[in-house]
Amino acid sequence: MSSALIFAAGILFLAGVLGLKSRANSGALWRKIVNWLLYALWFGITMMGVSFIYINASVGHVKATSTAVFVFLGASVVLALILARVLGFLSGKKPVGAGTD
Amino acid sequence: MSDNEKKISRRAFLRAGTAAAALGVIGAAQMPGQAAAAATENMTFQASPTGQWSKLHPRHDYGSALVRFVENDDRWLGTSELLSPPQNTSEADMGFNQANRGLLGELPQKGVRNFIPKHPFGGAISFARTLIAPETVVDGEPSPEKFSIPDPEQMSQHIKDAAYFLRADEVGIGKMPPYAYYSHKVKQGADWTKPLEENIYEFTERLPYVIVVMVDQHLETMLASTGYDGISGSQSMRSYHATGNIAVILAKYIRTLGYRARAHHSANYGAPLPPLMIAAGLGELSRTGDCVIHPRLGFRHKLAAVTTDLPLAPDKPIDFGLIDFCRVCKKCADNCPNQSISFDREPVEYNGYLRWNSDFKKCTIFRTTNEEGSSCGRCMKVCPWNSKEDSWFHKAGTWIGSRGEASANLLKSIDDMFGYGTEEIPKYKWWLEWPDNYKVESAATASGGSIYNK
């Protein structure tokens, strides 16, 4: 089961990279770096949260599961919103040079 | 072939001899395993690389804690500082014997007779444990002829593998601290209505090495238990019984090989085991005062030991930052149902060494008179070192916890935030409870006789 989940996480990470490539690679170099670092951070936090919640729920740690839902998924949503804003999903405008790949 | 052709000059002979010797030395240095194998050929023994823990467990599994090796000498036993030579103690003064002798009051004296068997499952395991209690089982004369054995390093690996084969969760070998032996032992079937002197005898064994085996008290059961309900005593007995059998078998095996060996287990100790566990590199002394924490199993374990003169290569005691951790955590003290565990910041002197001086009398009184269950292991249940399953985040936690006071504080806060240790997970509660049988009076009349020193 854990092998399948790790494989699924790898596929999702790759899918995210391909999906965001056009927007994340736009602009100055520092901006590209910030975009990808933010994406990696968001993905890492989210997957850590999923793993933490899955293991704690399967063992039966009720408080740990509910606290982790709040802490990890809360952080994941906040980071996702920041990422979406930085990549232009929320402003309604594509950054300069986006979609040229 | 002529005579001249057969002859070899002296110079050539010396050259060839020197080269052969050099090759031999280099070969032996680079391949100690093969060299040792040659020495023990008649045993068809394949030596393993020097420095390895054992063949079945090439590396000791300390979990994720940062471990360094420390000393066992006249100033330190691991991370426990010796201020003056500790005195050998009498078994008659240990908690349960004080209860047996009536020194802790009338109720503990009644309770100690049946605080384990009042739960039928605990009683059943304890019964099996007492079958291996007699002196003739734990000790005996070694065979008059010694078997050939490998060198101490290889023999130590072999003994560890034998323990793992017998289902020990961990095993270590230490230099036996002579001060750790009991000065006096309590006679089997002691009658405490008679004077103390008639119930004890001088314990004179002094052997150089100790093999310590450890068996887990079962994670899921602990996760479901309060720590002082009906199964608590059975958890102890499970590991006492298992380690006792392993120790008895190892001791008999060693005696058969022609060396002295005595098993020490919960139904027949010749020494209290915490210092032996420290000497064997299996842990550090915790805030509880007498429980030794292993970096992976915490103190969710029980021990037995074998003292022996079999030539062995002892392991070194370990330091994984537990003193710093216990100094700030205090979770066991917060959760002790009888407030037996010290809140002091620093360890204090006790019998010549430094430890947190918890009140073992209060602890014994609670365990023998607990009417909510059988015995108590609440401190074990809540300790952040052993209250959870194997996972990446718990490994990260113990890695953090072994890095000093600030990080220990962080680990303890995270542990509390997620509710580890203090929860009960009902899906694992597999045992039956008979609360009506937990009253001291009813339990004491249910079956007579102390479970100790039978």
Interface residues (C-beta under 8 A of the other chain):
Chain A: S51 F52 I55 N56 V59 G60 H61 V62 K63 A64 T67 A68
Chain B: L223 K388 E389 S391 W392 F393 M417 F418 G419 Y420 E423 I425 K427 Y428
